[in-house]
Every structure is written in C-alpha cells, then in structure tokens.
C-alpha cells in the first residue's frame, strides 16, 4: 500500500508540474509582459498566500489580478496584507506575464521562467510513479503466488487455505 501511495503522489506531482510548465510556456511565449505598478502580498501562518498586482496591459487597460501559482516562502514577512519587502521575490519592480485574452491570468516572470526550466521535478515524479507501481506489482505477484500455494484462487490471496 505505501508503494501505491508513492505512485499516486508521483502522479499528482507530475500533473502539477505539467500544468505549471504549460502555463509558463504559454505566458512567456505568447502572453503580454508588464511591470506591476502595485504589488500586495498576503502572508499567513502557512506561508505566502495571494500576491495581488495592478498593471497596465499592452493595450493600455488597467488590470488588477492575483498571480497564479505563487511560491509559499513568506520570506520572513509578518502576517497580513502588505507590500513585499525590498529584495524579496515579489518586490517591485515586478515583471509579470499575462494572458492577452484574459489579463487576470498572470504570473511573475521569475516564477514562469523557473517552471519552464525545471527538468528535475518531472523526472522525480516519473521515477516515483514507476517505482511505486513496480513495487506494487511485485507485492501483488507475491501475494497471488502465496494464494496459489495455499490452494485458493489467485484473486483470493487474503483467504486462508481450505480447511483452516
């Protein structure tokens, strides 16, 4: 069972990293780029929460958005809504990339670049999936083999031998 959990976590990791990489590629390659005129971050007990930005699109439209998929490190900020401290990840001047068809979908350029460059996480998640499934299959093979030795059907590996 633990091996199956490892495989499931690997699947979830792969889905998450794939989403982030696809979003990063989309916004870096075909999205708009702007410098946020205002940045507010919410820091809570669980780390960094929403990062709210205001920016002007290429067409001159003023947009307020919450950045998609921000990091979780609060970088030592106290709890609450505040301007990011100078020198932190989301401190102004913050360059963002946004979807031209829906500018409320925006990410910090630094995040998008990191997601696109991440080659390690997909490999780790694939190994978790392969390893977890391999261990699960070996365990199932051992269980069914033991069931056959006890004289019960392979799918009744959990049953005692006849007459027990």
C-alpha positions in Angstrom: 0.0 0.0 0.0 2.8 2.6 0.7 4.2 2.0 -2.7 0.9 2.7 -4.3 0.7 6.0 -2.3 4.2 6.9 -3.6 3.0 6.3 -7.2 -0.2 8.4 -6.6 1.9 11.3 -5.1 4.1 11.0 -8.2 1.1 11.3 -10.5 -0.1 14.4 -8.6 3.4 15.9 -8.8 3.6 15.3 -12.5 0.1 16.8 -13.1 1.1 19.9 -11.1 4.5 20.4 -12.7 2.9 19.8 -16.2 0.3 22.5 -15.5 2.8 25.0 -14.3 5.2 24.4 -17.2 2.4 24.7 -19.8 1.2 27.9 -18.2 4.7 29.2 -18.1 5.3 28.4 -21.7 2.0 29.9 -22.7 2.6 33.2 -20.9 6.3 33.6 -21.7 5.9 32.7 -25.4 2.6 34.2 -26.4 1.5 36.4 -23.4 2.0 40.0 -22.7 4.6 41.4 -20.4 4.2 44.3 -18.0 5.8 45.7 -14.8 3.4 45.8 -11.9 2.5 49.3 -10.7 1.3 47.9 -7.4 2.1 44.7 -5.5 0.5 43.5 -2.3 1.2 40.1 -0.7 -0.7 38.2 1.9 1.4 36.4 4.4 -0.2 33.9 6.8 0.7 31.1 9.1 1.0 28.7 6.2 3.5 30.9 4.3 2.9 33.3 1.4 -0.7 33.5 0.2 -2.1 35.6 -2.6 0.0 38.1 -4.4 -2.2 40.9 -5.8 -0.8 43.1 -8.6 -2.0 46.0 -10.7 -0.6 46.6 -14.1 -1.3 48.1 -17.5 -1.7 45.8 -20.5 -0.1 46.5 -23.9 -3.5 48.0 -24.9 -3.4 50.4 -22.0 -6.1 48.7 -19.9 -5.5 48.9 -16.1 -5.9 45.4 -14.6 -5.9 44.1 -11.1 -5.1 40.4 -10.7 -4.0 37.7 -8.2 -0.9 36.0 -9.5 -1.4 32.3 -10.4 0.7 29.7 -8.7 3.0 31.8 -6.4 5.7 30.3 -4.1 4.9 29.6 -0.5 8.0 31.1 1.2 6.9 34.2 3.2 10.5 35.4 3.2 10.2 36.5 6.9 7.2 38.8 6.4 4.8 39.3 9.2 1.2 38.0 8.8 -1.3 40.1 6.9 -1.6 42.1 3.7 1.4 44.3 2.9 3.8 45.5 0.3 6.6 43.0 -0.2 9.9 43.8 1.5 12.6 45.2 -0.8 14.8 42.4 -2.2 12.2 39.7 -1.8 10.9 37.6 -4.7 7.8 39.7 -5.4 9.3 43.2 -4.6 8.8 45.9 -7.1 9.7 46.3 -9.9 7.9 43.1 -10.5 7.8 41.9 -14.1 4.8 39.8 -14.9 3.5 37.9 -17.9 -0.2 37.7 -18.5 -2.7 36.0 -20.9 -3.6 38.5 -23.6 -7.2 37.2 -23.9 -7.7 37.3 -20.1 -5.2 39.5 -18.4 -6.4 38.4 -14.9 -4.3 35.2 -15.6 -0.9 36.4 -14.7 2.3 35.1 -13.2 5.6 36.6 -12.0 8.1 36.3 -14.8 10.6 34.8 -12.4 8.1 32.0 -11.5 7.3 31.3 -15.1 11.0 31.1 -16.0 11.7 28.7 -13.1 8.8 26.4 -14.0 9.8 26.2 -17.7 13.4 25.5 -16.7 12.5 22.8 -14.1 13.7 19.5 -15.5 14.2 17.7 -12.2 10.7 17.6 -10.8 9.2 15.7 -13.8 12.0 13.1 -13.7 11.5 12.6 -9.9 7.7 12.3 -10.3 8.1 9.7 -13.2 10.5 7.7 -11.1 8.1 7.8 -8.1 5.3 6.5 -10.4 7.4 3.8 -12.0 8.9 2.7 -8.7 5.7 2.7 -6.8 3.9 0.7 -9.4 6.8 -1.7 -9.8 6.8 -2.4 -6.0 3.0 -2.8 -6.0 3.1 -5.3 -8.9 5.9 -7.3 -7.2 3.9 -7.4 -4.0 0.7 -8.4 -5.8 2.6 -11.2 -7.6 3.9 -12.4 -4.3 0.5 -12.4 -2.7 -1.1 -14.3 -5.6 1.7 -16.8 -5.6 1.2 -17.4 -1.9 -2.5 -17.9 -2.5 -1.9 -20.5 -5.2 0.5 -22.3 -2.9 -2.3 -22.4 -0.3 -4.7 -23.9 -2.9 -7.0 -20.9 -3.2 -7.8 -18.8 -6.4 -5.2 -16.2 -7.2 -7.6 -13.3 -6.6 -8.4 -14.7 -3.1 -4.9 -14.0 -1.7 -6.4 -12.7 1.5 -8.3 -16.0 2.3 -6.9 -18.8 4.5 -6.1 -22.1 2.9 -9.1 -24.6 2.6 -9.7 -26.4 5.9 -8.0 -23.7 8.0 
